[in-house]
Amino acid sequence: MKNMMKKSLASHERMPDFLIIGAMKCGTTTLYKNLVKHSSIVSARRKELHFFDKDDEFIKGVDWYREQFPLLFKKKFKDKSPFITGEASPRYLFIPEVPQRVFEAMPQVKLIVLLRNPVDRAYSHYHHFKRKGLESLSFEEAIKKEENGLLDSNINRNYLARGKYYEQLKRWMNLFSREQFLILKSEDYFRDPIAGINQVCQFLNVQEWNLEYTKEPSQPYPEMEVGTKERLANYFKPYNEKLYDYLGVNFDWD
């Protein structure tokens, strides 16, 4: 019985204490990479495990997922004890099946969300794919096709849909209590990343972060056409208003 309890405790302690669930192109990479420099936070084997959002990963099972996180008793972590661990997969916010999967695996996990003006997020997402050779259309062509429901089935190319945050957050908040969420406005985080990281530290109940901040190298791209920007601002306005009402917070993106 003792051995079984020990094994159970070790397994439980490997599960993440927090997840950064999105959104894509909202600052999740820089937040996670800096956060895991903290003396009380240890990274997963890689930042994005995609366990809950990709069927070919999810099929590996929860035991495999546990193994992606460090064991508390490993010697190399003795200077970080007690510590917490987590991962950051920004598709988690968007994929409909994920909240239920996470809830069944770890109903007490803390959830961190970064939300960026959906107009800017969409444009950054588009150029990210353009650089990778995954997008051949112009931005205007791509969003017009998406609005008309003509994009292919590749869920990664949903430039507009990923910015409809209300729908995505509601799926999560139908399962998890609001106290389990920390929602950061990306523009505030970009403006003062140290303050943003310290908000996360407070949320995770670890000491203030006092290290040197490392910024991810930025990839410049052209300014968005003014007409396109205005059209998208109008497109997202009703979705943003729904979000503001739901959270009781005005991000002032309009």
N, C-alpha and C positions, 0 to 999 in steps of 0.2 A: 504493500500500500504506500509506504514511504517513497519508494522508488518511482511509483506512478505519479505521486504528487510532485516530486522533484521534476520529473520529465514534463509534466503539465505546466509547472511554473516556468521552466526554461522556455518552453514553446510560447507561452503567453507573453513573456518578456521580450521575445523577438519581434512580436507584432508591432507595427508602427504606432507611435503616440500621436502622430499628426500626418495629414496629407495636404499638400498644396494641389488643389483640384482644377485650377485654371484661373483665368481663361488664357488660351493661346495668344501669344504676342502681347502679353500684358505685364511682363516683368518676372515671370515665374523662375526663369533660369538664373538671373542675377540674384534674386532673393534666396533661392535654395543654395546656390554656391557660396554665398556669403554667410548664410545662416549656419551651415555645417562647419564653419571655422570655429564656431563657439565651443568653448571647453566642455559644455554639457550636452552638445548635440553631435551625434554621429550619423554619417550618411548611410544610406542603403548602398548596395553594391553598385548601383548606378542611379542617377537622378530620376529618370523616367522608366519605371518598370512595366507600365501598360498592362498590368495583370488584370485589372477589372474591366478594361475597355476593349481588349482584343481577345476574341474567342480562343485563338491558338495559344495564348498565354494563360487564360483563365482555366483552360482544360487541364493544365499542369497541377492544379489543386492548391489548397491553402497551405499545405505542408511545404510545398515548393516556395510559396510566397514568403512564409516565415523565414526560410533559409536565406533570403535576400537581405536580412537585417542582422546586425551583430548581436552576439550573445553577451549578456552583462558580465559574465564571469571570465571572459577572455582576457588574458594578461595585458594585451596591447591597449585595452581600454581602462586599465586600472586608474590612470590619472584623470579619467573623465567620469569616474563614478561618483554619484549616480548620474546617469545620462539618459537622454531620450533620443529617439530616432524616428525618421519619417522619409517620405519620398515625395516627388513632385511630377505628376503626369497631367499636363493641362487639358488633355482630352476628357478627363474624368467628368468635368462639369457638363460637357456637351452630350455625351453618349447616354441615351435614355436608360439603358439597362444597368448602368454603373451604380446609382444610389442604392438600389435594392441589394446588389451584390456586396457592396461595402457594408451596408447595415447588417446583413446576415453574418458577415465575417467579424466585424468589430464595431458594434453599436455605440461605443463610448469614444471613438476616435475624434480628435479635434480637426477641424476643417478650415483651411485658409484659402481665401479667394481673392484674386486681384482682378479688378474690372476697369477697363479703359474705355474712353469714348469709342463707341462701336464703329464710328466712321473711320477714325485713325487706326483702330484695330484691324478693320477689314483691309485697309490699304497696306498696312504692314504685313499682314498675312499674305496678301497677293504678291508683294515683292519678295517675300521669303520663298514662295513657291517658284517665282520667276527665276530667282538666282539658282535654284536647285534644278532648273530645267523641267519643272512639273507643270508649267503653265505657258501656253503659247498665245493665248488671247490677250488683247489689251484689257486694262482694268475695266473700262466702260463696257466692252463686249462681255466680259466674264460676269459682271454683276447684272447686266441686262438678261443674260441667259439664265442666271440663277433666279431672278425675279419672275421669269417666265416658266420656270420649272424645267428648263432644258439642259441643265448641267448633267454630266454623266453621274453614275452611282457612287463615285469616289467621295466618301463623306468628308474627306480632308479639304475639299474645295468649296465648302460652304462658307464663303466669305461674309455673307450677310447673316445667315442663320446663327452663326456663333455669337453674334452681337445682340441677340434677343435674350438678354440675361434673365429676365423675369421668369420665362418659361423654364429655363434650366435650373435656376435656384429653387423654384417652387417644388420641383421634383425632389430635390434634396431636403428641403425644409418640411416636406410632408412626412419625412421619416426621422430626421434628426432635430433635436431641440435647437433653438436659435443660439443658446449659450455655447453650443459646440462650434459656432462659426465666428471667424474673424474675416470681415470683408474690408479690403483696402482699395482705395481709389488709386489706380495706377499713376495718374498724373501727380498726385501727392507723393507717392513713393519715388517716382523719377526725380521730383524736385528736391526731396530730402530723404534719401535712402536710409540714412542712419536712424532717423526718427521712425521710419517704416519698420525697419528691422527690430527696433526696440519695442514697437507695438506688438510685434510677433513674439518677442521674448517674454513680454509681460503676459500675453495670452497663454504661452506655453509654460509659464511659471519657472523660468530660468533667469539667471542674473542678466543685467544689462549687457548688451553687446558693445565691446570697446576695442574692436580691432580695426585694421585698415580695410576700407571698403574697396573691393575690386569690381570695376565696371566691365561688362562684356563689350568687346569691340563692336562699334555700330557700323552698319552697312548703309551708306547714304543712298537715297533714291529721290527722284524728282518730286516736286510739290504736286499735290493733287489739283486737277483743274477746278477752278472756283465754282463753275456751274455744277460739276459732279459733287463737290463737297456740299453745296447748298441742297442739292436734290437728296443726297443721302441723309443730311441732317433732318430733313422733312420726313424721309422714309422711317428713320429710327425714332422720331419724336414720340409717337404713341407708345412704342415699346419702352422707351426710357421713362415715360410718365407712369406706366404700369409698375416699373421697377421701383421708382421713387415712392409711390404709394405703398407698395408691398413692404419695403424696408423701412419706410419712414425717414428716408435720407434723400436729399437732393444733390446729385453729383454735378449739377450745373453743366451738363454737356450740350445743352441747347442754346 
